[in-house]
Amino acid sequence: MIDKNALLRDMITHLILLVAVVILTVPFIWMLSGAFKDTLEVVKLPPRFLPSKYNFDNFKEIGKYFPMGRFLLNSIFVSVVTSFLQVLICAMSAFVFAKIRFRGSGFLFMLFMITMMIPFQVTMTPLYVLFQKFNLIDTYLGLILPGIFSAYGTFLLRQHMLTIPNVLLEAAFIDGASYIRVFAKLILPLSKPALATLVIFAFMGCWNNFLWPLIIINSNELMTLPLGLSMLTGRWATVWNVLMAGNVISFIPIFVVYLFAQKYFIRGITMSGVKG
């Protein structure tokens, strides 16, 4: 016998998910379409969903507004280095909180998690003053350092490491392995799904970061792609088709990272929520 209430709940759930998919997908498809339209067609009313003629010159015109290649390389360098350091530091701190017991570890972890409640806008000014005293303004190091610590990343990896049986670690210690060797040879290989998930989050966060580079970078040689794209929005008018073409280029690296890490992405999210 068919449960009508369960069937109704499933229909409502699928309807909500379908609406959510449409809401999230339409702006992305609109951006892709706009990247190939000319200046008039992209603002034409009523709007056309697909361009009448595909205009690939929009991707060439970006170079007229800012050095696209330089900004792209800066974004790739800063995002890759920041993501690598963030994953490494988060993995080490998560290993300590998940597998090493010491007095006050619970309280220390709670304080660590509280930092997630503090918005970046609150710490932005003291961070800038601190970096100014250390002469890190307008440097790659100044761009990278604030992003290598992540309480959320530590929490994500800790939740996954808690699912790794302690008997494996005890067996390794009995065989004479040190904490560093256990971390490198046992914990990291068993944490690949969670690490891949954090790589995606870290890379996306750093790639899309606009506020901190805007504050700390003054020279064109160090500017990242989000700063370059902001140059396409004028005070009186915006070149929407060129801006959308720039956004398409900006999206490609994130998509590539996701393609490489998608095998572990969902598994990492699922396994990290198994045990708290």
N, C-alpha and C positions, 0 to 999 in steps of 0.2 A: 504493500500500500504506500502510495506516495505521500510524504509529509508536506502538506501545502505550505505550512509556515516556513519549513526549511527551504522549500523551493522559492518562496517569496523573498527570503533573506538572501539567497544566492543571486536572484535577479537584481535586487537592489544593490548588492555588493558589486556585481559586474557592471551595472549602470554607472555607479559612482566611479569605478576604475576607468570605464570608457570615457567618461567626461574628463577625468584627470589626465588621461592620455592625450585627449584632444587639446586641452588647455596647455599642456606642456609641449606638445609637438608642433602646433600651428605657428607659434612665433619662430621656431627654428626653421621650419620649411619656408616661412615668409622671408627670413634672413637669406636663405640660400637662393630663393627666387630673386630677391632684390639685388643680390650681388651681380646678377647678369642683366639687369635692366639699365636703360639710359636715364639721364637726369630727370627728364619729364615723366617718364612712365612710372618711376618708382613712387612718385607723389600723386599720380593720377587718381581721380575719383570718378566713378567707383573703381576700386583697385582690381587689377587683374592678378589672378593667383600665379599664373605662369607668364614669363616674359614673351612678348610677341617676337622678339629677335634677341638671341643670346649675345650679349656684349662682353667680350673678354678683356676689353681695354680697361675696365675698372680696376683690374688687378695690377695693370701697369701704372695707372695714374697715382697709386698710393705713393710711389717713389717721389712724386712732385712735392708732397707735403712733408715727408720726413724720411731719413735713411732707413728704409724698411729692413734691409739685410742686417744692418748693425743692431737695430733694436731687437730683431728676432734672435740673433745670436746671444745678445745680453740676456734675454728672457730664458733661452734654453740653458745657458751656463748657470745663471742664478737658480733656476728651478731644479736642475739636476743636482747641483751641489747641496742646496738646501734640503731637498728631499732625502738624499743619501745620508746626510748628517742627522736629520730629524729621525729617520728610521733607526739609525744606529743608536742614538742616544735614548730614544724611547724604548728600544729593545733592551738595552742595558738596565734602565731604571725599572722597566716592567719585570725583568728577571729578578731584581732585588726585592721588589714588593710582592712577587708571586711565590718565590721559592726560598728566600732567605729570611728566617725568623730572627728578629732582634727586638729588644725592648723599645716600645714607642713606634713600631713600624706602622701599626694601624692608625695612630694619631697623625703620623707624618704623611701617610697616604691621604688621609682626610684633608689635611692642609693643602696637599698637592692638588686634590680635586677641586678645592674651593677656588683655586686660581682660574678655573673654567668659567666661573661666574663673573669675573672681572672683564668688562669689555676693553678692547684695545684702545679705545679713545681715552680711557682713564689713564693708562700707562704711557700713552704716546708722548706727552710733554716731558716727563722725567726721563724717558728713554732717549729722547732727542738731546736733552741737556747732557746726559751721561755720555752719549756718543760724541757730542761736541768736545767734551773734555778729553776724550781719548783720540781725538782727530780722526774719527771714522765717518764724518760727513762727506758725502760725495765719493764713496769708495765701494768696491764690491763687497768688502767685509761688512760694511754698514748695512748693505742690502741683505746679506745672508744671515748674519748672526741672530736677529730677532725671530727667524723662522725655524731655527733648529731645535727649539724646545716646544713640546706640545703635551699638555696634560691629557688631552683627549687621546692622542696617540699612545701614551703610556697606559691609559685605562683600557684601550682596545686590545693592546698586546697582552696586558696582565690578565684580562679575562680569558684570553686564549691559552696562555701559559698555565693557568690554574687547571685546565683540563688535561695537561700532561701528567701522567702518573708519577708520583714521587719515588716509586720503587725503581724507576729507570735511573733517576739521579743517584739514589742510594747505591745501586749496583755500580754506577760509574765511579762514585767516591770510593767504594771498596776496592775497585781496581786501581786506585791511586790517581784518578783524574782530579785536577784542580777546578776551582769555580770557573776560571777563564776557559778551560778546555771543555767543561760541561756546557757552558754557554755557547761556545763556537761550534762544537761537534754534535751536540744533542739538541739544545733548545732552538737554535736558529733553523736547522733543517726541519724540525717538527712544527715550526711556526710559519712556514712558507705562505699558507693562505692569508693569515692575518697580516704578515709583512707586505704581501702584494696589495692587500686592501689599503693599508696605510700609505704605501707608495702612491697609489692613485689619489687619495685624499690630500697628501702632502704636495704632490705635484700640481694638482688643480688649485689648491689654496695659494701656492706661491706664484703660479702662472697668472692667476687672475688678480693678484694683489695690486692695488692701485694707490691706496692712501699712503702707505709707508714709503714707496719709491718716490711719490710726488713730494713728500716732505724732505727726504734726505738727499735726493739727487738733484744737482744743478746743471751738470754738463751733459751735452747731447751724447757724448761717447759712452755714458753709463746708463742712459735711459732704457727702460724696458718697453715691450710692445704695448701694454695698456696705456702708458703715457703717450706713446705715438698716436694711438687711436683717438685719444682725447683731443689731439690737434686737429682732427677732422671735423670736430663740432665747433662751428664759429659762433660768435655772439649774435649775429643777425641771420645767418643762414648755415645750413648743414648739408654737406654733400652726401646724401643718404646712400646712394648706390656704391660710392667708393668706401664709405664707412662699413657697409655690410660686406663688401669684398674683403676688407681688412679683418672683420670679425670671422669670416670663413677661414682665412689663413691662420688666425689666432686659434681657431678651434681644432685644426689638424693635429698639432702635437699632443693635445689632450686625448684625442681620439686614438692616436697611435699607442700612447701609454695604456689606454684602456684595453685595446686589442691584445697587447702582450700580457696584461695582468688579468683579463676577464676570466680565465680558467680558474683562478683562485678567489676572485672577488666575492661572489655570493657565498662560497663555502667559508671564507674568512669571516664574513659578517655573521653567518649562522652559528659557526662554532664559537665565536667570541661571546655570544649571548647564552651559551649553554649553562655556564657555571659562574656565579658571582662571589 
